[in-house]
Amino acid sequence: MLKPTGDNVLIKKITEEKTESGIVLPDNAPINAIQKGTIAAMGPGKEEAGVIPAVDFKVGDTVLYAQYSPQEVKDDGETYQLMKFGDIVAVVA
């Protein structure tokens, strides 16, 4: 498993979703500007003025992130999205 450094986070993209009525929406459905994934690993954070800022998410959380922000990386046959903490826009409660 890759281990991100600094303020980077590794996300496993959720490739299909179900609507409330149970219809499965595949990954190739109309493209949205926001994507959904699960945090697989994260770095310790980036120190600013001697302090590492707190983040509101942790490994295992489902999050929303901007579609064009991540870099795609592959490890052990799995595809992940690698991005900065700041590219995560929301945690799904």
N, CA, C and O atoms as a MOPAC input file, in Angstrom:
PM7 MOZYME 1SCF
protein

 N      0.85100 1    -1.18500 1     0.00000 1
 C      0.00000 1     0.00000 1     0.00000 1
 C      0.88800 1     1.23700 1     0.00000 1
 O      1.88600 1     1.29800 1     0.71700 1
 N      0.52400 1     2.19500 1    -0.79000 1
 C      1.23900 1     3.46100 1    -0.82300 1
 C      0.98100 1     4.23500 1     0.46100 1
 O     -0.10700 1     4.15500 1     1.03100 1
 N      1.98000 1     4.98400 1     0.91600 1
 C      1.82500 1     5.82300 1     2.09900 1
 C      2.09900 1     7.27200 1     1.69200 1
 O      3.25100 1     7.63000 1     1.44500 1
 N      1.06900 1     8.10400 1     1.61700 1
 C      1.26000 1     9.49600 1     1.21400 1
 C      2.13100 1    10.26500 1     2.21400 1
 O      2.19500 1     9.92800 1     3.39600 1
 N      2.78400 1    11.28500 1     1.71600 1
 C      3.60400 1    12.15600 1     2.55500 1
 C      2.95700 1    13.53200 1     2.65000 1
 O      2.07000 1    13.86900 1     1.86500 1
 N      3.40700 1    14.31600 1     3.61300 1
 C      2.93000 1    15.69600 1     3.73900 1
 C      1.42000 1    15.78800 1     3.81600 1
 O      0.77400 1    15.03600 1     4.54700 1
 N      0.85500 1    16.73300 1     3.04400 1
 C     -0.59600 1    16.93600 1     3.06500 1
 C     -1.27900 1    16.26300 1     1.87400 1
 O     -2.17600 1    16.83000 1     1.25100 1
 N     -0.83500 1    15.04500 1     1.57500 1
 C     -1.43600 1    14.26300 1     0.49400 1
 C     -2.33500 1    13.18100 1     1.07300 1
 O     -2.11800 1    12.70100 1     2.18600 1
 N     -3.34800 1    12.80700 1     0.29900 1
 C     -4.29900 1    11.78600 1     0.72100 1
 C     -4.56500 1    10.85700 1    -0.46000 1
 O     -4.65000 1    11.29700 1    -1.60600 1
 N     -4.69500 1     9.57000 1    -0.16100 1
 C     -4.92600 1     8.54500 1    -1.17200 1
 C     -6.37800 1     8.09300 1    -1.03800 1
 O     -6.81100 1     7.68100 1     0.03800 1
 N     -7.12700 1     8.17300 1    -2.14200 1
 C     -8.55200 1     7.88200 1    -2.11100 1
 C     -8.89500 1     6.77300 1    -3.08500 1
 O     -8.43300 1     6.77000 1    -4.22600 1
 N     -9.71100 1     5.83000 1    -2.63000 1
 C    -10.25500 1     4.77900 1    -3.48800 1
 C    -11.59100 1     5.29800 1    -4.00000 1
 O    -12.54300 1     5.45200 1    -3.23500 1
 N    -11.65200 1     5.56600 1    -5.30200 1
 C    -12.84500 1     6.13700 1    -5.91100 1
 C    -14.01100 1     5.15500 1    -5.84300 1
 O    -13.84500 1     3.96200 1    -6.09800 1
 N    -15.18200 1     5.66300 1    -5.50000 1
 C    -16.40700 1     4.86400 1    -5.54200 1
 C    -16.90600 1     4.94800 1    -6.97500 1
 O    -17.25500 1     6.02700 1    -7.45500 1
 N    -16.93800 1     3.79600 1    -7.66400 1
 C    -17.18500 1     3.80700 1    -9.09800 1
 C    -18.63800 1     3.66600 1    -9.50100 1
 O    -18.97700 1     3.94400 1   -10.65100 1
 N    -19.49500 1     3.25000 1    -8.61200 1
 C    -20.90400 1     3.22900 1    -8.94700 1
 C    -21.72600 1     3.49100 1    -7.70400 1
 O    -21.32500 1     3.16300 1    -6.58700 1
 N    -22.86100 1     4.07800 1    -7.91700 1
 C    -23.74400 1     4.41700 1    -6.81400 1
 C    -25.14700 1     3.94200 1    -7.13300 1
 O    -25.47400 1     3.67000 1    -8.28800 1
 N    -25.97700 1     3.84200 1    -6.09900 1
 C    -27.38000 1     3.50700 1    -6.27000 1
 C    -28.22800 1     4.71400 1    -5.91700 1
 O    -27.92300 1     5.44800 1    -4.97600 1
 N    -29.30100 1     4.91500 1    -6.68300 1
 C    -30.25900 1     5.95300 1    -6.33800 1
 C    -31.13300 1     5.43300 1    -5.20600 1
 O    -31.04200 1     4.26000 1    -4.84500 1
 N    -31.97600 1     6.28600 1    -4.64500 1
 C    -32.85800 1     5.86800 1    -3.55800 1
 C    -33.78800 1     4.73500 1    -3.99100 1
 O    -34.18000 1     3.90700 1    -3.16800 1
 N    -34.14300 1     4.69100 1    -5.28100 1
 C    -35.03400 1     3.63900 1    -5.76400 1
 C    -34.29400 1     2.35800 1    -6.13400 1
 O    -34.92100 1     1.38700 1    -6.55800 1
 N    -32.95300 1     2.34100 1    -5.97900 1
 C    -32.17300 1     1.12900 1    -6.21600 1
 C    -31.54800 1     1.02500 1    -7.59600 1
 O    -30.95500 1    -0.00400 1    -7.92000 1
 N    -31.66500 1     2.05600 1    -8.41400 1
 C    -31.05000 1     2.03900 1    -9.74100 1
 C    -29.55600 1     2.27400 1    -9.59300 1
 O    -29.13800 1     3.22100 1    -8.92700 1
 N    -28.74200 1     1.40600 1   -10.21700 1
 C    -27.28800 1     1.53600 1   -10.14600 1
 C    -26.82500 1     2.50500 1   -11.22100 1
 O    -27.15600 1     2.35100 1   -12.39700 1
 N    -26.05000 1     3.51300 1   -10.80600 1
 C    -25.46600 1     4.47900 1   -11.73500 1
 C    -24.00300 1     4.10100 1   -11.94400 1
 O    -23.20800 1     4.24800 1   -11.01600 1
 N    -23.61400 1     3.61700 1   -13.13300 1
 C    -22.23000 1     3.21700 1   -13.36600 1
 C    -21.29200 1     4.41700 1   -13.43400 1
 O    -21.72200 1     5.56700 1   -13.51400 1
 N    -19.98800 1     4.10700 1   -13.40100 1
 C    -18.95500 1     5.14000 1   -13.45000 1
 C    -19.03400 1     5.96900 1   -14.71800 1
 O    -18.61100 1     7.12500 1   -14.71000 1
 N    -19.56200 1     5.42200 1   -15.81500 1
 C    -19.59900 1     6.16600 1   -17.07300 1
 C    -20.89300 1     6.95300 1   -17.24900 1
 O    -21.19300 1     7.39600 1   -18.35700 1
 N    -21.66700 1     7.13500 1   -16.17700 1
 C    -22.85500 1     7.98800 1   -16.21600 1
 C    -22.38900 1     9.42800 1   -16.43800 1
 O    -21.19100 1     9.69800 1   -16.35100 1
 N    -23.29800 1    10.35000 1   -16.72100 1
 C    -22.88600 1    11.74200 1   -16.96200 1
 C    -21.91800 1    12.24600 1   -15.88500 1
 O    -22.12700 1    12.02700 1   -14.69200 1
 N    -20.88200 1    12.90800 1   -16.32200 1
 C    -19.79700 1    13.34500 1   -15.43500 1
 C    -20.24500 1    14.50700 1   -14.55100 1
 O    -20.82400 1    15.48400 1   -15.02600 1
 N    -19.97100 1    14.37900 1   -13.28300 1
 C    -20.23600 1    15.44300 1   -12.31900 1
 C    -18.92400 1    16.12700 1   -11.97300 1
 O    -17.85300 1    15.54300 1   -12.13800 1
 N    -19.00300 1    17.35000 1   -11.50100 1
 C    -17.80000 1    18.07500 1   -11.10200 1
 C    -17.26400 1    17.57000 1    -9.77000 1
 O    -16.09900 1    17.79900 1    -9.44700 1
 N    -18.09900 1    16.88600 1    -8.99500 1
 C    -17.69800 1    16.36700 1    -7.69300 1
 C    -17.71400 1    14.84200 1    -7.74700 1
 O    -18.65800 1    14.24600 1    -8.26400 1
 N    -16.67400 1    14.21500 1    -7.21500 1
 C    -16.55500 1    12.76200 1    -7.17600 1
 C    -16.61300 1    12.28600 1    -5.72800 1
 O    -16.43500 1    13.07400 1    -4.79900 1
 N    -16.86500 1    10.98600 1    -5.54300 1
 C    -16.98500 1    10.40300 1    -4.21000 1
 C    -15.97300 1     9.27500 1    -4.06400 1
 O    -15.74800 1     8.51500 1    -5.00600 1
 N    -15.36400 1     9.16500 1    -2.88800 1
 C    -14.41000 1     8.09700 1    -2.64000 1
 C    -14.20700 1     7.86800 1    -1.15500 1
 O    -14.73600 1     8.59300 1    -0.31200 1
 N    -13.42500 1     6.83600 1    -0.85600 1
 C    -13.11100 1     6.48800 1     0.52600 1
 C    -11.62000 1     6.69600 1     0.76100 1
 O    -10.80000 1     6.27300 1    -0.05400 1
 N    -11.26600 1     7.33500 1     1.85200 1
 C     -9.86100 1     7.59400 1     2.16000 1
 C     -9.17900 1     6.27900 1     2.51400 1
 O     -9.57300 1     5.60300 1     3.46400 1
 N     -8.14100 1     5.91700 1     1.73600 1
 C     -7.38700 1     4.68100 1     1.95400 1
 C     -6.15200 1     4.92600 1     2.81700 1
 O     -5.76700 1     4.06300 1     3.60600 1
 N     -5.53000 1     6.09300 1     2.67300 1
 C     -4.33500 1     6.45000 1     3.45400 1
 C     -4.15200 1     7.95400 1     3.37900 1
 O     -4.61300 1     8.60100 1     2.43900 1
 N     -3.48400 1     8.49500 1     4.36300 1
 C     -3.19900 1     9.93900 1     4.33500 1
 C     -1.88300 1    10.24300 1     5.02000 1
 O     -1.45200 1     9.54200 1     5.93500 1
 N     -1.25100 1    11.32200 1     4.54400 1
 C     -0.00100 1    11.76300 1     5.12200 1
 C     -0.24200 1    12.46000 1     6.45700 1
 O     -1.38900 1    12.65600 1     6.85700 1
 N      0.83600 1    12.83600 1     7.14700 1
 C      0.70900 1    13.44700 1     8.46200 1
 C      0.24300 1    14.90000 1     8.43800 1
 O     -0.13200 1    15.44400 1     9.47700 1
 N      0.26100 1    15.52400 1     7.28400 1
 C     -0.09800 1    16.94000 1     7.17100 1
 C      1.13000 1    17.76200 1     6.88900 1
 O      2.25700 1    17.29500 1     7.05300 1
 N      0.91000 1    18.98800 1     6.46500 1
 C      2.00700 1    19.89100 1     6.12500 1
 C      2.15900 1    20.92900 1     7.23400 1
 O      1.20600 1    21.61500 1     7.60200 1
 N      3.35000 1    21.02200 1     7.74100 1
 C      3.61600 1    21.95400 1     8.83400 1
 C      3.63600 1    23.38500 1     8.30300 1
 O      4.31800 1    23.68900 1     7.32400 1
 N      2.88100 1    24.25100 1     8.96200 1
 C      2.85500 1    25.67500 1     8.61800 1
 C      3.14500 1    26.47300 1     9.87300 1
 O      2.41600 1    26.36900 1    10.85900 1
 N      4.19100 1    27.25800 1     9.84600 1
 C      4.60700 1    28.07900 1    10.99200 1
 C      4.77000 1    27.22700 1    12.25000 1
 O      4.40200 1    27.65000 1    13.34600 1
 N      5.32600 1    26.01900 1    12.08400 1
 C      5.59600 1    25.15900 1    13.21700 1
 C      4.40600 1    24.36800 1    13.72500 1
 O      4.51600 1    23.66300 1    14.72900 1
 N      3.25900 1    24.47400 1    13.04100 1
 C      2.05100 1    23.78300 1    13.49100 1
 C      1.46700 1    22.97900 1    12.33200 1
 O      1.41000 1    23.46200 1    11.20100 1
 N      1.03500 1    21.75200 1    12.61700 1
 C      0.33500 1    20.95100 1    11.60900 1
 C     -1.15800 1    21.17000 1    11.83600 1
 O     -1.68300 1    20.80200 1    12.88700 1
 N     -1.85900 1    21.77500 1    10.84500 1
 C     -3.28900 1    22.04800 1    11.02100 1
 C     -4.10900 1    20.76600 1    11.17200 1
 O     -3.77300 1    19.73500 1    10.58800 1
 N     -5.17400 1    20.83600 1    11.95200 1
 C     -6.07200 1    19.68900 1    12.14000 1
 C     -6.92200 1    19.50100 1    10.88600 1
 O     -7.23700 1    20.46900 1    10.19400 1
 N     -7.29100 1    18.25300 1    10.59700 1
 C     -8.18900 1    17.95900 1     9.48000 1
 C     -9.44100 1    17.28100 1    10.03000 1
 O     -9.40600 1    16.66400 1    11.09500 1
 N    -10.53800 1    17.39900 1     9.30200 1
 C    -11.82400 1    16.88100 1     9.76100 1
 C    -12.16900 1    15.52100 1     9.16500 1
 O    -13.34300 1    15.15200 1     9.10900 1
 N    -11.16800 1    14.77500 1     8.72200 1
 C    -11.42100 1    13.45500 1     8.14500 1
 C    -10.31500 1    12.50900 1     8.53800 1
 O     -9.25200 1    12.92500 1     9.00000 1
 N    -10.58500 1    11.19600 1     8.34500 1
 C     -9.61100 1    10.16500 1     8.71900 1
 C     -9.71700 1     9.00300 1     7.73500 1
 O    -10.63800 1     8.96200 1     6.92000 1
 N     -8.79100 1     8.07300 1     7.80800 1
 C     -8.80800 1     6.89800 1     6.95300 1
 C    -10.13200 1     6.15600 1     7.16400 1
 O    -10.55500 1     5.94100 1     8.29900 1
 N    -10.77600 1     5.77100 1     6.06800 1
 C    -12.05000 1     5.07400 1     6.11800 1
 C    -13.24600 1     5.96900 1     5.86700 1
 O    -14.32700 1     5.47200 1     5.55300 1
 N    -13.07900 1     7.29400 1     5.99900 1
 C    -14.18300 1     8.21900 1     5.74500 1
 C    -14.50900 1     8.26800 1     4.25700 1
 O    -13.62200 1     8.13900 1     3.41300 1
 N    -15.78800 1     8.45500 1     3.94300 1
 C    -16.22700 1     8.69200 1     2.57400 1
 C    -16.25600 1    10.20000 1     2.37600 1
 O    -16.83900 1    10.93000 1     3.17800 1
 N    -15.62500 1    10.66100 1     1.30400 1
 C    -15.48400 1    12.09300 1     1.07200 1
 C    -15.87500 1    12.46200 1    -0.35800 1
 O    -15.93900 1    11.60600 1    -1.24100 1
 N    -16.13000 1    13.74000 1    -0.56300 1
 C    -16.36100 1    14.29700 1    -1.89000 1
 C    -15.14900 1    15.13700 1    -2.25800 1
 O    -14.58800 1    15.83000 1    -1.41000 1
 N    -14.74100 1    15.07700 1    -3.53100 1
 C    -13.58100 1    15.84300 1    -3.98000 1
 C    -13.80000 1    16.32800 1    -5.40100 1
 O    -14.61300 1    15.77100 1    -6.13900 1
 N    -13.06600 1    17.37700 1    -5.78400 1
 C    -13.18700 1    17.94200 1    -7.12100 1
 C    -12.69200 1    16.94600 1    -8.16100 1
 O    -11.64900 1    16.32000 1    -7.97700 1
 N    -13.43000 1    16.80100 1    -9.24200 1
 C    -13.14200 1    15.79400 1   -10.25800 1
 C    -11.76800 1    15.94700 1   -10.89700 1
 O    -11.09400 1    14.94700 1   -11.14300 1
 N    -11.34400 1    17.15200 1   -11.16600 1
 C    -10.10500 1    17.34900 1   -11.91600 1
 C     -8.88100 1    17.57700 1   -11.04000 1
 O     -7.80300 1    17.85600 1   -11.56500 1
 N     -9.01400 1    17.46600 1    -9.71800 1
 C     -7.87300 1    17.72500 1    -8.84600 1
 C     -6.91900 1    16.55100 1    -8.66700 1
 O     -5.71500 1    16.78500 1    -8.55300 1
 N     -7.38800 1    15.28500 1    -8.63600 1
 C     -6.46500 1    14.20200 1    -8.28600 1
 C     -5.60900 1    13.68700 1    -9.43600 1
 O     -5.91300 1    13.88300 1   -10.61300 1
 N     -4.52600 1    13.01900 1    -9.04400 1
 C     -3.68000 1    12.26700 1    -9.97100 1
 C     -4.01600 1    10.80200 1    -9.77200 1
 O     -4.12800 1    10.34400 1    -8.63400 1
 N     -4.17700 1    10.06200 1   -10.85000 1
 C     -4.48200 1     8.64200 1   -10.73000 1
 C     -3.19200 1     7.85700 1   -10.55500 1
 O     -2.23400 1     8.05700 1   -11.30100 1
 N     -3.16500 1     6.96600 1    -9.57100 1
 C     -2.00600 1     6.10300 1    -9.32500 1
 C     -2.48600 1     4.66600 1    -9.14800 1
 O     -3.60400 1     4.43000 1    -8.69100 1
 N     -1.63100 1     3.70600 1    -9.51300 1
 C     -1.97200 1     2.29900 1    -9.37000 1
 C     -0.97300 1     1.64200 1    -8.42900 1
 O      0.22500 1     1.92100 1    -8.47500 1
 N     -1.49500 1     0.75300 1    -7.56400 1
 C     -0.66100 1     0.02200 1    -6.62400 1
 C     -1.34100 1    -1.30100 1    -6.32900 1
 O     -2.52700 1    -1.33100 1    -6.00200 1
 N     -0.59800 1    -2.39900 1    -6.44200 1
 C     -1.12200 1    -3.74200 1    -6.17700 1
 C     -2.41600 1    -4.03500 1    -6.93600 1
 O     -3.32700 1    -4.66000 1    -6.39300 1
 N     -2.49600 1    -3.58400 1    -8.19200 1
 C     -3.66300 1    -3.84900 1    -9.02000 1
 C     -4.86400 1    -2.96700 1    -8.72800 1
 O     -5.89300 1    -3.10200 1    -9.39000 1
 N     -4.76600 1    -2.07800 1    -7.76900 1
 C     -5.84900 1    -1.15900 1    -7.42700 1
 C     -5.53200 1     0.22400 1    -7.97900 1
 O     -4.36600 1     0.60700 1    -8.07300 1
 N     -6.56400 1     0.96800 1    -8.34100 1
 C     -6.40200 1     2.33700 1    -8.82200 1
 C     -6.88700 1     3.29400 1    -7.74000 1
 O     -7.97700 1     3.12900 1    -7.19300 1
 N     -6.06800 1     4.29100 1    -7.44000 1
 C     -6.37900 1     5.28200 1    -6.41100 1
 C     -6.27300 1     6.68300 1    -7.00100 1
 O     -5.71400 1     6.88200 1    -8.08000 1
 N     -6.81500 1     7.63800 1    -6.27600 1
 C     -6.68900 1     9.05100 1    -6.60100 1
 C     -5.79100 1     9.67100 1    -5.52600 1
 O     -6.04000 1     9.49200 1    -4.33400 1
 N     -4.76000 1    10.39100 1    -5.93600 1
 C     -3.84200 1    11.04600 1    -5.00100 1
 C     -4.04600 1    12.54500 1    -5.11600 1
 O     -3.96000 1    13.10600 1    -6.20800 1
 N     -4.32000 1    13.20000 1    -3.98300 1
 C     -4.59600 1    14.63300 1    -3.99900 1
 C     -4.16400 1    15.27900 1    -2.69000 1
 O     -3.75200 1    14.59100 1    -1.75600 1
 N     -4.26000 1    16.57900 1    -2.62800 1
 C     -3.95800 1    17.34800 1    -1.42600 1
 C     -5.17000 1    17.36100 1    -0.49700 1
 O     -6.30400 1    17.20700 1    -0.95100 1
 N     -4.93500 1    17.54500 1     0.79900 1
 C     -6.02700 1    17.64500 1     1.76800 1
 C     -7.06500 1    18.67800 1     1.30700 1
 O     -8.27000 1    18.45000 1     1.41300 1
 N     -6.58900 1    19.79000 1     0.80700 1
 C     -7.47300 1    20.90500 1     0.42100 1
 C     -8.39600 1    20.60200 1    -0.74300 1
 O     -9.36100 1    21.33300 1    -0.96700 1
 N     -8.12100 1    19.52600 1    -1.50100 1
 C     -8.98500 1    19.15600 1    -2.62200 1
 C    -10.23800 1    18.41300 1    -2.17100 1
 O    -11.17300 1    18.23500 1    -2.95200 1
 N    -10.25600 1    17.98200 1    -0.91700 1
 C    -11.45700 1    17.32700 1    -0.36300 1
 C    -12.41500 1    18.42800 1     0.05500 1
 O    -12.06800 1    19.31200 1     0.83900 1
 N    -13.63600 1    18.35900 1    -0.48700 1
 C    -14.60100 1    19.44000 1    -0.24000 1
 C    -15.63600 1    19.11500 1     0.83500 1
 O    -16.25200 1    20.02700 1     1.38700 1
 N    -15.84000 1    17.81200 1     1.14400 1
 C    -16.82900 1    17.45600 1     2.16100 1
 C    -16.61600 1    16.02200 1     2.62900 1
 O    -16.07400 1    15.18800 1     1.90300 1
 N    -17.05100 1    15.75400 1     3.85100 1
 C    -17.08000 1    14.39300 1     4.37700 1
 C    -18.54300 1    13.97100 1     4.38100 1
 O    -19.40500 1    14.71100 1     4.85300 1
 N    -18.82300 1    12.77700 1     3.85200 1
 C    -20.19800 1    12.27000 1     3.81300 1
 C    -20.52800 1    11.70000 1     5.19100 1
 O    -19.85500 1    10.79000 1     5.67500 1
 N    -21.55800 1    12.23700 1     5.80600 1
 C    -21.92700 1    11.80100 1     7.16600 1
 C    -22.80000 1    10.57400 1     7.15000 1
 O    -23.19400 1    10.08300 1     8.20800 1

